[in-house]
């Protein structure tokens, strides 16, 4: 197999061949009484399957991000290109987080890398909305309080 000439079916066949050979090596090590070697091959197979699954998840995420970008651009909304890029970036980051989590690579780092910015964004939005409502609603709040005060003084 030459580099750069393998199609998807050849790649899948090559990966399956490696998997079959690893299972055969594990069974041969068991039969020969090499428990340590058998355990090592088993752990290698588990890790390799996690990495492959994580890469598949990331690849599907990139494909889905492209699909989302095309759908947003086709909607012809205002600033569709900006909204499409934001949507694509969000989906890509999410797919990478899920893929790395599935691989079992630095779960704490993935949680921190994606949790802290999202928490900061939520806090910033909450503060911004609070300030905007507070500044914009000042006149309305004054009128409401004045009417409540007037109605309570009239009843007294």
N, C-alpha and C positions, 0 to 999 in steps of 0.2 A: 504494500500500500504506500503510494507516494504522498508526500505532504501536499495538501491543498487540492488533491484530486478526488478525495473520498466524498461520496454523497451521503445523505442522511441514513439510508438503509445500510450502507457499508459501515458507518460509524456505530449504529445500533448493533449490527452483527459482530463487530470487533469488541464492543463492550460486553455483549453476551458471551462471547468466546472467553474473555478474561474472567467473567463471573463463573462460568463452568469450570475453568481451570482452577480457580481459587477453591471452589467447592470440592473438586477432586483432590487438591492438595490438602485441604482440611481433613477429608476422610482418610487419605493415605497416612497423614500424621496420626490420626486416631488409631488406625489399624496397627501402626508400627509402635504405638505407645509413647509418642512424643506429645504429651498433653500440653506442654508449654507452647510448642509450635502451632498446635491446633488452635489454642486460645488466641494466639497472635494473629493467625490467618482469619479467625472468626471476627476479631475486633477490627481488622483491616477491612473486611467485607462490610461490616456495619457502618464504619466511618465513610467508606467509599459510597455506599448507598445513600447516606445522609447528604453527602456533598453533591451527588448527582441530583437528588431530589431538590435540594436548595437551588442548584443551577437551573433546573427545569422551572421552578417557581419564579426565579428572577427573569428567565427568558419569556415566560408567559406574561409576566408583569410588563416587560418592555413592549411586547406585542399588543397587550391591552391598552397601554398608554398611547401607542400610535393610533389605535382604533378610536380612543376617546378624543384625541387631538383632531383627527379627521372629522369626527361627528360634530364637534364643537365648531370647527371652521365651516362645515356644511350648513350649520344652523344660521349663519350669516347674522350673528348678533353684533352689537356694538363692541368694538375691541376684541373681536373673536380670536385674533392671534395671541393676545396677552392671556385671555382666559384659557385658551387651549394649552399654552405653555405651562400655566399654573396647574392645570389639571393633569397634564402629562408628568410634570415634576412630582406632584403629589403621589400619583400612582407608582411611579418609579421608586420613590423613597419607601413607600409602603411595601412594594414587592421586594426590595432589597432587605428591608427589616425582617420580613417574613422568611425570606430565603436564608438569611444569616442565622435567624433563630432556628430554622429547621436543620441547618448544618450543625448547630450546637457550638458555633464559634462565638465566644465572648458574649453570652446572653446579657450580662449586666451592662456591657458597653452599648449594646444595641438598645436596651431599654433607656439608658441615659441619653444616648444620642438622639433618640426620637421622642422621648418623654419630656425632656427639659424644654426643647424648643416649642413643642405643642402646648405645654403648660404656660410658658412665657407668652405665647401668642394669645391664649385664652385670657390670661390675666391682663394683657395689654388691651384686648378688645373690651373686656369688662370695664376697665378704667376709662377707656375712651368713650364708650357708650354712656357710662355714668356721668362723665364730665359734659358730654354733648347734651344729654337730657337735662342735666342740672342747669347748664347755661341757657339752653334754649327754652326750658320750661319755667324759667324764673317769673316771667310776667304772668303766665297761666296760674302758677302756684300763688302769686300775690293776689290775683283776682279771686281765686277759690277761697283763700284764707279770709279775705275781706268780706266775701258773701257769707261765709260761715259765722264770722264775728258779728255781722249785721243781723243775721237771723237769730243769733243767740241773745243779742242785746234787746231785740224787739220782743222776744218772748219773756224776758225778765221783767 
